[in-house]
Amino acid sequence: MNRAQFIARRLVQMLPVLFGVTLIVFALLQLIPGDPATTMLGLQARPESIAALRQELGLDRPLWEQYLRYMGNLARFDLGDSLKFRVSVSSLLGERLAVSLALIVYATLLTVALALPLGIVSALRKDGLIDQITRVVLMTTLVMPAFLVGIIFLTYLSVRWRLFPVAGYGEGWREHLHHLFLPALTIALGIVPILVRALRTSILDAMASDYVRTARAKGLREQAVVSAHVLRNALIPTVTLLGLSVGYLLGGTVIVENVFSLPGAGKLLVEAIAARDYPLVQSTTLVFAMLVILVNLATDTVYTFLDPRVRL
């Protein structure tokens, strides 16, 4: 099976997974206390007004009919209208998703930029001073929740020292990078310790393998042995962990965007849940699920470039 066939097959397999996501999210929304009509009109609204709005929104219909109506619209690529914002979900998600994607890409780049050198140095200087300091610092950030790390960054780097903005997204790509640095770093610090530990272990295992001893016996320089033989093989499990961490990245955006007041899809999801905005919650969750699946597909495809022995 070539790469194109593999990708096409995985995309087809994605459909039942997305169907399951829509079903589970729809069922969970029915368990949330409250009612969209009551939330929109307020607790002091008259029962007649609430009943009329429920009928207008189609919330008085049986649950199976509501779900089939949603799936029918989804089959026509119609995500419906937001109950809170009174605009189409597609346009609303298009604006907010760009911020979240930029944050995820930024956090991924920072994660790789931190994890690779720290993992390599920790392995090559095993039990040395740098290795010990790296493990202590990263384990400290690992046990700290993302919102606490974000609050600490805001308190010192934004409020006291005024090195970074307190909130917002800015205008232009330079301001975007400046505004997103602390949120992206907050998310990255939750993943970097895991990747550093995995990469360090993989490098140590590779350095003790027979093919590395053979390469050294041939007279190759240590730098060539590490770059050509050790690092390439050690990166495979690290790439796996990075691909699996995309769920954490997306979950991190929900928390971090609210801490730093970023106008992204994560903050939008929290607002939609609070407002019982069913169409917006369902569509946002579905888009997040698609992103997770696509990143996992990209991770599997990258294997073929790192290790020619991998067959699709």
Backbone as numpy.savetxt, mean C-alpha at the origin, in Angstrom:
# Nx Ny Nz CAx CAy CAz Cx Cy Cz
5.22 -21.57 -21.12 4.37 -20.37 -21.12 5.26 -19.12 -21.12
5.05 -18.25 -22.10 5.85 -17.03 -22.13 5.28 -15.99 -21.17
5.98 -14.86 -21.08 5.62 -13.84 -20.10 4.25 -13.22 -20.39
3.94 -12.98 -21.66 2.66 -12.37 -22.03 1.49 -13.29 -21.67
1.64 -14.58 -21.94 0.59 -15.54 -21.59 0.41 -15.63 -20.08
1.52 -15.58 -19.35 1.45 -15.63 -17.90 0.67 -14.44 -17.35
0.98 -13.24 -17.85 0.31 -12.03 -17.38 -1.18 -12.08 -17.72
-1.51 -12.52 -18.95 -2.92 -12.60 -19.36 -3.68 -13.60 -18.48
-3.04 -14.71 -18.17 -3.70 -15.72 -17.33 -3.94 -15.19 -15.92
-2.98 -14.49 -15.37 -3.14 -13.94 -14.02 -4.21 -12.84 -13.99
-4.32 -12.07 -15.05 -5.35 -11.04 -15.10 -6.75 -11.65 -15.13
-6.88 -12.77 -15.83 -8.17 -13.47 -15.85 -8.48 -14.04 -14.46
-7.47 -14.58 -13.79 -7.66 -15.12 -12.45 -7.99 -14.03 -11.43
-7.73 -12.78 -11.77 -8.01 -11.68 -10.87 -9.51 -11.42 -10.73
-10.28 -11.77 -11.73 -11.71 -11.46 -11.74 -12.48 -12.11 -10.58
-12.34 -13.43 -10.33 -13.07 -13.99 -9.19 -12.62 -13.42 -7.85
-11.35 -13.03 -7.75 -10.88 -12.42 -6.51 -11.57 -11.08 -6.28
-11.67 -10.28 -7.31 -12.34 -8.99 -7.19 -13.83 -9.16 -6.90
-14.42 -10.19 -7.50 -15.83 -10.48 -7.20 -16.00 -10.79 -5.71
-15.10 -11.61 -5.17 -15.16 -11.91 -3.74 -14.98 -10.68 -2.88
-14.11 -9.76 -3.31 -13.91 -8.51 -2.56 -15.20 -7.69 -2.52
-15.86 -7.56 -3.67 -17.10 -6.79 -3.70 -18.16 -7.42 -2.80
-18.25 -8.73 -2.78 -19.26 -9.41 -1.97 -18.98 -9.23 -0.48
-17.72 -9.38 -0.10 -17.36 -9.26 1.32 -17.56 -7.83 1.80
-17.10 -6.86 1.02 -17.24 -5.46 1.42 -18.71 -5.07 1.51
-19.53 -5.51 0.55 -20.96 -5.21 0.59 -21.60 -5.78 1.85
-21.22 -7.01 2.21 -21.79 -7.63 3.41 -21.34 -6.91 4.68
-20.07 -6.53 4.73 -19.56 -5.84 5.92 -20.20 -4.46 6.09
-20.48 -3.79 4.99 -21.11 -2.47 5.09 -22.49 -2.56 5.73
-23.18 -3.67 5.51 -24.51 -3.81 6.09 -24.44 -4.01 7.60
-23.27 -4.41 8.10 -23.12 -4.63 9.54 -22.70 -3.37 10.29
-22.32 -2.32 9.56 -21.91 -1.08 10.21 -23.15 -0.40 10.80
-23.11 -0.02 12.06 -24.26 0.68 12.64 -24.50 2.01 11.92
-25.76 2.38 11.83 -26.10 3.64 11.18 -26.69 3.43 9.81
-27.13 4.52 9.24 -27.82 4.47 7.96 -27.38 5.68 7.14
-27.08 5.50 5.84 -26.66 6.65 5.03 -27.67 7.79 5.03
-28.96 7.47 4.95 -29.98 8.51 4.92 -29.99 9.29 6.22
-29.91 8.59 7.34 -29.89 9.27 8.64 -28.63 10.10 8.80
-27.50 9.58 8.33 -26.24 10.33 8.41 -26.29 11.60 7.57
-26.91 11.52 6.40 -26.98 12.67 5.51 -27.93 13.74 6.03
-29.07 13.34 6.61 -30.07 14.30 7.07 -29.90 14.72 8.52
-29.19 13.91 9.29 -29.00 14.24 10.70 -29.98 13.50 11.58
-29.64 13.39 12.86 -30.47 12.66 13.80 -31.79 13.34 14.08
-31.88 14.64 13.83 -33.11 15.37 14.10 -34.08 15.35 12.92
-33.74 14.69 11.85 -34.60 14.65 10.68 -35.87 13.85 10.97
-36.92 14.20 10.28 -38.20 13.52 10.45 -38.14 12.13 9.81
-38.82 11.16 10.39 -38.82 9.81 9.82 -39.32 9.78 8.38
-40.29 10.65 8.05 -40.79 10.68 6.68 -39.71 11.11 5.69
-38.89 12.08 6.10 -37.81 12.54 5.23 -36.75 11.47 5.05
-36.44 10.75 6.14 -35.45 9.68 6.05 -35.96 8.56 5.15
-37.23 8.20 5.30 -37.81 7.14 4.46 -37.81 7.54 2.99
-38.11 8.83 2.71 -38.12 9.29 1.32 -36.73 9.25 0.71
-35.72 9.64 1.51 -34.35 9.61 1.00 -33.87 8.18 0.80
-34.25 7.28 1.70 -33.88 5.87 1.53 -34.47 5.32 0.23
-35.70 5.71 -0.05 -36.33 5.25 -1.29 -35.63 5.84 -2.52
-35.24 7.11 -2.42 -34.54 7.76 -3.54 -33.19 7.10 -3.80
-32.49 6.71 -2.74 -31.17 6.10 -2.89 -31.25 4.60 -3.17
-32.42 4.04 -3.10 -32.58 2.61 -3.34 -32.22 1.74 -2.15
-32.14 2.34 -0.96 -31.76 1.58 0.23 -32.92 0.81 0.83
-34.13 1.05 0.34 -35.29 0.31 0.84 -35.49 -1.01 0.11
-34.71 -1.24 -0.91 -34.83 -2.48 -1.68 -34.11 -3.63 -0.96
-34.45 -4.88 -1.30 -33.75 -6.03 -0.69 -32.25 -5.97 -0.96
-31.48 -6.57 -0.05 -30.02 -6.50 -0.17 -29.53 -7.16 -1.45
-30.13 -8.27 -1.83 -29.68 -8.96 -3.04 -29.91 -8.08 -4.28
-31.01 -7.31 -4.26 -31.28 -6.43 -5.38 -30.30 -5.26 -5.42
-29.96 -4.74 -4.24 -28.97 -3.65 -4.18 -27.61 -4.13 -4.71
-27.23 -5.36 -4.32 -25.93 -5.88 -4.76 -25.92 -6.12 -6.26
-26.99 -6.70 -6.79 -27.05 -6.95 -8.23 -27.05 -5.63 -9.01
-27.69 -4.62 -8.46 -27.68 -3.31 -9.12 -26.27 -2.74 -9.14
-25.56 -2.88 -8.03 -24.17 -2.38 -7.97 -23.28 -3.13 -8.94
-23.42 -4.46 -9.01 -22.60 -5.25 -9.91 -22.93 -4.95 -11.37
-24.22 -4.69 -11.65 -24.60 -4.32 -13.02 -23.96 -3.03 -13.45
-23.96 -2.05 -12.55 -23.29 -0.77 -12.86 -21.79 -0.97 -13.00
-21.23 -1.84 -12.16 -19.79 -2.08 -12.22 -19.40 -2.75 -13.53
-20.25 -3.63 -14.04 -19.98 -4.28 -15.32 -19.96 -3.28 -16.46
-20.64 -2.15 -16.30 -20.63 -1.07 -17.30 -19.59 -0.01 -16.95
-18.69 -0.34 -15.98 -17.64 0.59 -15.53 -18.23 1.87 -14.97
-19.39 1.73 -14.33 -20.05 2.85 -13.67 -19.97 2.62 -12.17
-19.16 3.43 -11.49 -18.97 3.28 -10.04 -20.04 4.00 -9.24
-20.95 4.67 -9.93 -22.03 5.36 -9.23 -21.62 6.75 -8.75
-22.48 7.33 -7.92 -22.26 8.67 -7.38 -22.05 8.59 -5.87
-21.20 9.46 -5.37 -20.94 9.52 -3.94 -22.15 10.12 -3.22
-22.57 9.48 -2.13 -23.70 9.99 -1.37 -23.35 11.25 -0.59
-22.10 11.37 -0.20 -21.68 12.52 0.59 -21.29 13.70 -0.28
-20.46 13.46 -1.29 -19.91 14.55 -2.09 -20.78 14.91 -3.29
-21.76 14.06 -3.60 -22.70 14.33 -4.69 -22.01 14.50 -6.05
-20.95 13.79 -6.26 -20.27 13.76 -7.56 -20.00 12.31 -7.90
-19.60 12.05 -9.14 -19.33 10.68 -9.53 -18.12 10.14 -8.78
-18.20 8.87 -8.40 -17.11 8.23 -7.67 -15.85 8.17 -8.53
-16.02 7.97 -9.83 -14.87 7.86 -10.72 -14.03 9.12 -10.71
-14.67 10.29 -10.83 -13.93 11.55 -10.83 -13.30 11.82 -9.48
-14.02 11.48 -8.42 -13.50 11.72 -7.07 -12.29 10.84 -6.80
-12.39 9.55 -7.17 -11.27 8.64 -6.96 -10.09 9.01 -7.84
-10.37 9.48 -9.06 -9.28 9.86 -9.95 -8.41 10.95 -9.36
-9.03 11.91 -8.68 -8.28 13.01 -8.06 -7.50 12.52 -6.84
-8.18 11.77 -5.98 -7.55 11.36 -4.72 -6.54 10.23 -4.91
-6.79 9.34 -5.87 -5.91 8.19 -6.05 -4.51 8.61 -6.52
-4.43 9.72 -7.26 -3.12 10.18 -7.73 -2.21 10.50 -6.55
-2.78 11.09 -5.49 -1.99 11.42 -4.30 -1.53 10.14 -3.60
-2.43 9.17 -3.47 -2.09 7.92 -2.79 -1.03 7.14 -3.57
-1.16 7.10 -4.89 -0.17 6.39 -5.70 1.20 7.04 -5.59
1.21 8.38 -5.61 2.49 9.08 -5.45 3.11 8.77 -4.10
2.28 8.70 -3.06 2.78 8.37 -1.72 3.31 6.94 -1.66
2.61 6.01 -2.29 3.05 4.60 -2.27 4.36 4.44 -3.02
4.48 5.06 -4.20 5.72 4.98 -4.97 6.88 5.62 -4.20
6.62 6.77 -3.60 7.64 7.48 -2.81 8.09 6.60 -1.64
7.13 6.02 -0.93 7.46 5.16 0.22 8.24 3.93 -0.23
7.89 3.37 -1.38 8.61 2.20 -1.90 10.05 2.55 -2.23
10.25 3.70 -2.88 11.61 4.12 -3.23 12.44 4.37 -1.98
11.85 5.01 -0.97 12.58 5.23 0.28 12.88 3.90 0.97
11.94 2.97 0.90 12.16 1.66 1.51 13.35 0.96 0.88
13.39 0.94 -0.44 14.51 0.29 -1.15 15.82 1.03 -0.88
15.76 2.36 -0.89 16.98 3.16 -0.68 17.56 2.95 0.72
16.71 2.66 1.69 17.20 2.43 3.05 17.55 0.96 3.29
16.70 0.06 2.79 16.87 -1.36 3.12 18.08 -1.98 2.44
18.32 -1.63 1.18 19.43 -2.26 0.45 20.79 -1.98 1.10
21.18 -0.72 1.27 22.51 -0.50 1.88 22.61 -0.99 3.31
21.54 -0.82 4.09 21.59 -1.27 5.48 21.69 -2.79 5.57
20.94 -3.49 4.72 21.01 -4.95 4.73 22.36 -5.47 4.29
22.93 -4.85 3.25 24.23 -5.29 2.74 25.34 -5.03 3.75
25.35 -3.82 4.30 26.39 -3.47 5.28 26.27 -4.34 6.53
25.02 -4.58 7.00 24.83 -5.40 8.19 25.33 -6.82 7.98
25.14 -7.35 6.75 25.60 -8.71 6.47 27.11 -8.78 6.32
27.70 -7.82 5.60 29.15 -7.84 5.39 29.92 -7.48 6.64
29.28 -6.75 7.57 29.91 -6.40 8.85 29.13 -7.05 9.99
28.92 -8.34 9.86 28.09 -9.06 10.82 28.59 -8.89 12.25
27.64 -8.55 13.15 27.90 -8.37 14.58 28.85 -7.21 14.86
29.09 -6.38 13.85 29.91 -5.19 14.07 29.09 -4.06 14.66
29.71 -2.91 14.83 29.04 -1.76 15.45 27.87 -1.29 14.60
28.08 -1.18 13.28 27.01 -0.72 12.40 25.84 -1.71 12.41
26.15 -2.98 12.42 25.11 -4.01 12.45 24.29 -3.91 13.73
24.94 -3.71 14.86 24.24 -3.62 16.13 23.36 -2.37 16.19
23.91 -1.24 15.75 23.13 0.01 15.78 21.92 -0.09 14.85
22.14 -0.65 13.68 21.05 -0.79 12.71 19.92 -1.63 13.27
20.26 -2.74 13.90 19.22 -3.62 14.44 18.44 -2.95 15.57
19.13 -2.23 16.44 18.45 -1.56 17.56 17.51 -0.48 17.05
18.00 0.37 16.14 17.18 1.48 15.64 15.98 0.96 14.86
16.20 -0.01 13.98 15.11 -0.49 13.14 14.09 -1.29 13.94
14.51 -2.03 14.94 13.54 -2.74 15.77 12.70 -1.77 16.58
13.28 -0.63 16.94 12.52 0.39 17.66 11.42 0.97 16.78
11.76 1.29 15.52 10.75 1.83 14.61 9.72 0.78 14.23
10.12 -0.51 14.25 9.20 -1.57 13.86 8.06 -1.71 14.85
8.36 -1.59 16.14 7.33 -1.80 17.16 6.47 -0.55 17.37
6.87 0.57 16.81 6.09 1.80 16.96 5.01 1.86 15.88
3.75 2.14 16.25 2.70 2.26 15.22 2.94 3.45 14.32
2.41 3.36 13.09 2.68 4.38 12.08 2.16 5.76 12.51
1.00 5.80 13.16 0.47 7.11 13.54 1.34 7.78 14.59
2.00 6.98 15.47 2.87 7.56 16.48 4.14 8.11 15.85
4.72 7.36 14.91 5.90 7.85 14.19 5.56 9.13 13.44
4.39 9.17 12.81 3.97 10.37 12.08 3.80 11.56 13.00
3.21 11.35 14.16 3.02 12.45 15.11 4.35 12.97 15.62
5.31 12.06 15.86 6.64 12.49 16.31 7.32 13.33 15.22
7.23 12.88 13.98 7.80 13.65 12.87 7.15 15.02 12.77
5.84 15.06 12.88 5.13 16.34 12.79 5.53 17.28 13.93
5.64 16.72 15.12 5.94 17.55 16.29 7.32 18.20 16.19
8.32 17.42 15.78 9.68 17.94 15.78 10.11 18.52 14.44
9.90 17.78 13.36 10.41 18.21 12.06 9.52 19.26 11.40
8.26 19.31 11.76 7.34 20.27 11.12 7.01 21.44 12.02
6.58 21.17 13.26 6.12 22.24 14.15 7.29 22.97 14.80
8.21 22.22 15.40 9.30 22.86 16.14 10.41 23.38 15.23
10.89 22.53 14.34 12.04 22.90 13.51 11.63 23.44 12.14
10.38 23.25 11.76 9.81 23.81 10.52 10.62 23.42 9.27
11.06 22.18 9.26 11.79 21.69 8.09 10.85 21.17 7.00
9.66 20.73 7.40 8.69 20.19 6.46 7.31 20.76 6.76
6.42 20.76 5.77 5.07 21.28 5.98 4.29 20.42 6.97
3.35 21.04 7.65 2.53 20.33 8.62 1.46 19.49 7.93
0.88 20.02 6.85 -0.21 19.32 6.17 -0.25 19.76 4.71
-1.12 19.09 3.95 -1.33 19.47 2.56 -0.45 18.72 1.59
-0.66 19.03 0.31 0.01 18.33 -0.78 0.89 19.25 -1.61
0.66 20.56 -1.54 1.48 21.51 -2.27 1.09 21.63 -3.73
1.81 22.49 -4.44 1.59 22.73 -5.86 2.89 22.47 -6.61
2.82 21.70 -7.70 4.02 21.39 -8.46 4.75 20.20 -7.88
5.57 19.55 -8.73 6.19 18.30 -8.31 7.22 18.49 -7.20
7.87 19.65 -7.15 8.85 19.88 -6.07 8.16 19.99 -4.72
7.06 20.72 -4.67 6.32 20.82 -3.42 5.68 19.49 -3.06
5.26 18.74 -4.07 4.69 17.41 -3.79 5.73 16.53 -3.10
6.96 16.52 -3.62 8.02 15.71 -3.02 8.32 16.17 -1.59
8.29 17.49 -1.38 8.57 18.04 -0.06 7.46 17.67 0.93
6.21 17.80 0.50 5.08 17.50 1.38 4.96 16.00 1.68
5.33 15.17 0.72 5.15 13.72 0.88 6.32 13.03 1.55
7.42 13.75 1.80 8.61 13.07 2.33 8.33 12.45 3.70
7.81 13.21 4.65 7.56 12.67 5.98 6.51 11.56 5.98
5.39 11.71 5.26 4.45 10.59 5.20 5.07 9.33 4.58
5.84 9.50 3.50 6.46 8.34 2.87 7.50 7.70 3.79
8.26 8.51 4.50 9.25 7.97 5.43 8.57 7.24 6.58
7.44 7.74 7.03 6.69 7.09 8.10 6.26 5.69 7.68
5.76 5.56 6.47 5.34 4.25 5.97 6.55 3.35 5.76
7.62 3.91 5.20 8.81 3.10 4.89 9.44 2.51 6.14
9.43 3.26 7.24 10.08 2.78 8.46 9.37 1.57 9.05
8.13 1.33 8.64 7.44 0.14 9.11 7.82 -1.11 8.33
8.41 -0.93 7.13 8.76 -2.07 6.28 10.26 -2.32 6.26
11.05 -1.27 6.37 12.51 -1.38 6.26 13.10 -2.42 7.22
12.71 -2.45 8.51 13.31 -3.45 9.40 13.11 -4.89 8.92
11.93 -5.19 8.37 11.65 -6.55 7.90 12.53 -6.88 6.69
12.64 -5.94 5.77 13.45 -6.18 4.57 14.93 -6.27 4.90
15.40 -5.44 5.80 16.82 -5.47 6.18 17.17 -6.81 6.81
16.30 -7.29 7.69 16.57 -8.58 8.33 16.55 -9.71 7.31
15.59 -9.68 6.39 15.51 -10.73 5.36 16.71 -10.68 4.43
17.10 -9.48 4.01 18.24 -9.35 3.10 19.54 -9.75 3.80
19.69 -9.38 5.05 20.89 -9.73 5.80 21.02 -11.25 5.91
19.92 -11.92 6.25 19.94 -13.38 6.37 20.22 -14.05 5.03
19.61 -13.53 3.95 19.83 -14.12 2.63 21.27 -13.97 2.17
21.87 -12.81 2.44 23.26 -12.59 2.05 24.19 -13.52 2.82
23.94 -13.67 4.13 24.79 -14.56 4.93 24.67 -16.01 4.46
23.46 -16.43 4.10 23.28 -17.79 3.59 23.98 -17.97 2.24
23.87 -16.96 1.39 24.50 -17.05 0.08 26.02 -17.07 0.18
26.56 -16.30 1.10 28.02 -16.24 1.25 28.60 -17.55 1.76
27.76 -18.35 2.40 28.23 -19.65 2.90 27.97 -20.79 1.92
27.48 -20.47 0.74 27.13 -21.50 -0.24 28.36 -21.94 -1.04
28.21 -23.07 -1.74 29.32 -23.65 -2.49 29.72 -22.80 -3.69
28.72 -22.22 -4.39 29.08 -21.47 -5.60 29.86 -20.20 -5.27
29.66 -19.65 -4.07 30.44 -18.48 -3.67 31.87 -18.90 -3.34
32.02 -20.02 -2.68 33.37 -20.51 -2.40 34.11 -20.83 -3.70
33.38 -21.36 -4.68 34.00 -21.66 -5.97 34.44 -20.38 -6.67
33.60 -19.34 -6.60 33.93 -18.06 -7.22 35.17 -17.46 -6.58
35.28 -17.58 -5.27 36.47 -17.05 -4.59 37.70 -17.87 -4.95
37.51 -19.18 -5.11 38.64 -20.04 -5.46 39.17 -19.73 -6.85
38.31 -19.21 -7.72 38.75 -18.83 -9.06 39.55 -17.53 -9.06
39.59 -16.85 -7.93 40.38 -15.63 -7.84 39.59 -14.35 -8.07
38.23 -14.43 -8.07 37.43 -13.23 -8.27 37.56 -12.30 -7.06
37.53 -11.02 -7.34 37.59 -10.05 -6.25 36.31 -10.14 -5.42
36.42 -9.76 -4.14 35.28 -9.86 -3.23 34.10 -9.01 -3.71
34.40 -7.84 -4.29 33.33 -6.98 -4.79 32.56 -7.67 -5.92
33.28 -8.36 -6.81 32.63 -9.07 -7.90 31.82 -10.26 -7.39
32.34 -10.93 -6.38 31.62 -12.07 -5.81 30.31 -11.61 -5.19
30.36 -10.52 -4.45 29.16 -10.02 -3.77 28.13 -9.53 -4.77
28.56 -8.73 -5.75 27.61 -8.13 -6.69 27.06 -9.14 -7.70
27.90 -10.03 -8.21 27.47 -10.93 -9.28 26.86 -12.23 -8.77
27.29 -12.70 -7.59 26.83 -14.01 -7.13 25.96 -13.93 -5.86
26.38 -13.14 -4.91 25.68 -13.12 -3.63 24.41 -12.27 -3.70
24.57 -11.03 -4.12 23.46 -10.08 -4.03 22.29 -10.47 -4.93
22.59 -10.92 -6.13 21.50 -11.25 -7.06 20.62 -12.37 -6.52
21.22 -13.39 -5.94 20.44 -14.49 -5.36 19.76 -14.08 -4.05
20.40 -13.22 -3.29 19.82 -12.81 -2.02 18.64 -11.87 -2.19
18.54 -11.21 -3.34 17.46 -10.27 -3.56 16.11 -10.94 -3.80
16.10 -12.20 -4.19 14.84 -12.86 -4.54 13.87 -12.91 -3.35
14.25 -13.42 -2.18 13.30 -13.38 -1.05 12.96 -11.96 -0.60
13.89 -11.03 -0.78 13.61 -9.65 -0.41 12.55 -9.04 -1.32
12.64 -9.34 -2.61 11.62 -8.86 -3.55 10.26 -9.46 -3.19
10.26 -10.72 -2.76 9.01 -11.35 -2.34 8.37 -10.59 -1.19
9.17 -10.29 -0.18 8.66 -9.55 0.97 8.18 -8.16 0.58
8.91 -7.50 -0.31 8.51 -6.17 -0.74 7.18 -6.22 -1.47
6.99 -7.25 -2.31 5.71 -7.39 -3.00 4.57 -7.68 -2.04
4.82 -8.52 -1.04 3.79 -8.84 -0.06 3.49 -7.66 0.85
4.42 -6.73 0.96 4.24 -5.58 1.84 3.36 -4.50 1.23
2.92 -4.69 -0.02 2.09 -3.66 -0.65 0.77 -3.49 0.11
0.29 -4.59 0.74 -0.90 -4.45 1.56 -0.67 -3.52 2.73
0.54 -3.64 3.34 0.89 -2.72 4.42 1.01 -1.29 3.91
1.57 -1.14 2.71 1.71 0.19 2.14 0.34 0.85 1.96
-0.62 0.10 1.43 -1.95 0.65 1.23 -2.63 0.94 2.56
-2.48 0.00 3.50 -3.03 0.26 4.83 -2.37 1.44 5.51
-1.07 1.58 5.26 -0.36 2.72 5.83 -0.83 4.05 5.29
-1.23 4.07 4.02 -1.72 5.33 3.45 -3.01 5.78 4.14
-3.85 4.83 4.51 -5.11 5.19 5.19 -4.81 5.91 6.50
-3.84 5.41 7.25 -3.50 6.02 8.54 -2.69 7.29 8.35
-1.65 7.22 7.54 -0.72 8.33 7.39 -1.37 9.53 6.72
-2.23 9.29 5.74 -2.90 10.41 5.07 -3.78 11.19 6.04
-4.36 10.52 7.01 -5.16 11.22 8.01 -4.28 11.97 9.00
-3.13 11.40 9.34 -2.22 12.09 10.28 -1.66 13.35 9.65
-1.27 13.27 8.37 -0.66 14.41 7.70 -1.65 15.22 6.85
-2.94 14.90 6.95 -4.00 15.63 6.23 -3.72 15.70 4.73
-3.39 14.55 4.15 -3.16 14.48 2.71 -4.47 14.16 1.99
-4.76 14.83 0.90 -6.01 14.59 0.17 -5.94 13.36 -0.72
-5.71 12.19 -0.11 -5.56 10.97 -0.88 -6.74 10.04 -0.73
-6.65 8.88 -1.38 -7.74 7.92 -1.35 -7.89 7.28 0.03
-6.80 7.17 0.79 -6.89 6.63 2.14 -7.72 7.50 3.05
-7.48 8.79 3.03 -8.28 9.73 3.82 -9.72 9.75 3.32
-9.90 9.62 2.01 -11.24 9.59 1.43 -12.00 8.37 1.92
-11.32 7.24 2.06 -11.98 6.02 2.52 -12.49 6.19 3.95
-11.70 6.81 4.81 -12.13 7.05 6.18 -13.34 7.97 6.21
-13.33 9.03 5.41 -14.46 9.93 5.34 -15.70 9.22 4.82
-15.52 8.33 3.84 -16.65 7.61 3.27 -17.26 6.66 4.29
-16.43 5.99 5.07 -16.95 5.07 6.10 -17.71 5.85 7.16
-17.17 6.99 7.57 -17.85 7.80 8.59 -19.20 8.31 8.09
-19.30 8.60 6.79 -20.55 9.11 6.21 -21.47 8.00 5.72
-21.07 6.73 5.90 -21.84 5.59 5.38 -22.06 5.74 3.88
-21.05 6.20 3.19 -21.13 6.40 1.74 -20.80 5.07 1.06
-21.81 4.23 0.89 -21.60 2.88 0.40 -20.92 2.82 -0.96
-21.39 3.55 -1.98 -20.72 3.46 -3.29 -19.25 3.83 -3.24
-18.91 4.84 -2.45 -17.53 5.30 -2.37 -16.66 4.30 -1.62
-17.17 3.71 -0.55 -16.41 2.71 0.20 -16.16 1.48 -0.66
-17.19 1.01 -1.36 -17.04 -0.18 -2.19 -16.04 0.04 -3.31
-16.13 1.18 -3.97 -15.25 1.44 -5.11 -13.81 1.64 -4.65
-13.59 2.36 -3.56 -12.24 2.59 -3.06 -11.58 1.28 -2.64
-12.33 0.45 -1.94 -11.80 -0.85 -1.52 -11.48 -1.72 -2.73
-12.32 -1.67 -3.74 -12.09 -2.47 -4.95 -10.82 -2.02 -5.66
-10.60 -0.71 -5.73 -9.39 -0.19 -6.37 -8.15 -0.60 -5.58
-8.21 -0.54 -4.26 -7.08 -0.98 -3.43 -6.78 -2.46 -3.65
-7.83 -3.27 -3.75 -7.63 -4.70 -4.00 -6.97 -4.93 -5.35
-7.38 -4.18 -6.36 -6.76 -4.30 -7.68 -5.29 -3.95 -7.63
-4.94 -2.92 -6.87 -3.54 -2.52 -6.76 -2.70 -3.62 -6.12
-3.25 -4.25 -5.07 -2.52 -5.34 -4.40 -2.27 -6.48 -5.38
-3.29 -6.86 -6.15 -3.16 -7.96 -7.10 -2.14 -7.62 -8.19
-2.20 -6.40 -8.70 -1.28 -6.01 -9.78 0.17 -5.96 -9.29
0.38 -5.51 -8.07 1.74 -5.48 -7.53 2.27 -6.89 -7.32
1.42 -7.80 -6.85 1.85 -9.19 -6.70 2.19 -9.81 -8.06
1.42 -9.45 -9.08 1.71 -9.93 -10.43 3.06 -9.39 -10.91
3.30 -8.11 -10.66 4.58 -7.51 -11.05 5.74 -8.18 -10.30
5.52 -8.52 -9.03 6.55 -9.19 -8.24 6.91 -10.55 -8.83
5.89 -11.33 -9.21 6.15 -12.63 -9.82 6.88 -12.50 -11.14
6.57 -11.45 -11.89 7.23 -11.24 -13.18 8.69 -10.85 -13.01
8.98 -10.08 -11.96 10.36 -9.66 -11.71 11.26 -10.86 -11.42
10.67 -11.93 -10.85 11.47 -13.12 -10.56 12.21 -13.62 -11.78
11.56 -13.56 -12.93 12.17 -14.11 -14.15 13.41 -13.32 -14.56
13.49 -12.06 -14.16 14.67 -11.26 -14.48 15.79 -11.50 -13.45
15.41 -11.74 -12.20 16.42 -11.97 -11.16 17.00 -13.38 -11.23
16.15 -14.34 -11.57 16.60 -15.74 -11.59 16.09 -16.42 -12.85
16.96 -16.68 -13.82 16.53 -17.32 -15.08 15.97 -18.72 -14.88
16.23 -19.34 -13.71 15.72 -20.69 -13.47 14.23 -20.70 -13.21
13.67 -19.55 -12.84 12.24 -19.47 -12.55 11.46 -19.60 -13.85
10.48 -20.47 -13.85 9.66 -20.70 -15.03 8.24 -20.25 -14.74
7.63 -19.53 -15.69 6.28 -19.04 -15.50 5.23 -20.12 -15.82
